[in-house]
Amino acid sequence: MTDHDWNDDSGYRDAVRRAEGATRFGWAAIAGTTGALGCALIVMAVVCAVAVVAGLYVVVSMNR
């Protein structure tokens, strides 16, 4: 027969524990990806702002 009692729910508890771990890992991956994309967006905005300022400087200095 089996080694477990008729109301033994250790398999269920193990599955819940593994599912909770997978959920935590998934949310951590989502948060990490979102953070990395946010940082990349900020860097791109700064690079574009610097390029605009540099372009304006070149245009203004050429007209003097």
C-alpha positions as CSV (number, residue, x, y, z in Angstrom):
1,M,0.0,0.0,0.0
2,T,1.2,3.5,0.7
3,D,3.3,5.0,3.4
4,H,1.0,8.0,3.9
5,D,-2.1,8.3,6.0
6,W,-5.4,8.9,4.2
7,N,-5.5,12.6,5.2
8,D,-1.7,13.3,4.7
9,D,-1.4,16.5,2.6
10,S,2.4,16.7,2.6
11,G,2.4,16.5,-1.2
12,Y,0.0,19.4,-1.4
13,R,2.1,21.4,1.0
14,D,5.3,20.7,-1.0
15,A,3.5,21.7,-4.2
16,V,2.4,25.0,-2.6
17,R,5.9,25.7,-1.3
18,R,7.4,25.1,-4.8
19,A,4.7,27.3,-6.4
20,E,5.3,30.1,-4.0
21,G,9.1,29.9,-4.7
22,A,8.4,30.0,-8.4
23,T,6.1,33.0,-7.9
24,R,8.7,34.9,-6.0
25,F,11.3,34.2,-8.7
26,G,8.9,35.3,-11.4
27,W,8.1,38.6,-9.6
28,A,11.8,39.2,-9.0
29,A,12.5,38.6,-12.7
30,I,9.7,41.0,-13.7
31,A,11.0,43.7,-11.3
32,G,14.6,43.3,-12.5
33,T,13.6,43.6,-16.1
34,T,11.4,46.6,-15.5
35,G,14.2,48.3,-13.5
36,A,16.7,47.6,-16.2
37,L,14.4,49.0,-18.9
38,G,13.7,52.0,-16.8
39,C,17.4,52.7,-16.3
40,A,18.0,52.3,-20.1
41,L,15.2,54.7,-20.8
42,I,16.7,57.3,-18.4
43,V,20.1,56.9,-20.0
44,M,18.6,57.3,-23.5
45,A,16.8,60.4,-22.5
46,V,20.0,61.9,-21.1
47,V,22.0,61.0,-24.2
48,C,19.3,62.6,-26.4
49,A,19.3,65.7,-24.3
50,V,23.1,66.0,-24.5
51,A,22.9,65.5,-28.3
52,V,20.4,68.3,-28.6
53,V,22.4,70.6,-26.5
54,A,25.6,69.8,-28.4
55,G,23.8,70.3,-31.7
56,L,22.5,73.7,-30.6
57,Y,26.0,74.6,-29.5
58,V,27.4,73.8,-32.9
59,V,24.7,75.7,-34.7
60,V,25.0,78.8,-32.5
61,S,28.8,78.7,-32.6
62,M,28.7,78.5,-36.5
63,N,26.6,81.7,-36.7
64,R,29.0,83.9,-34.7
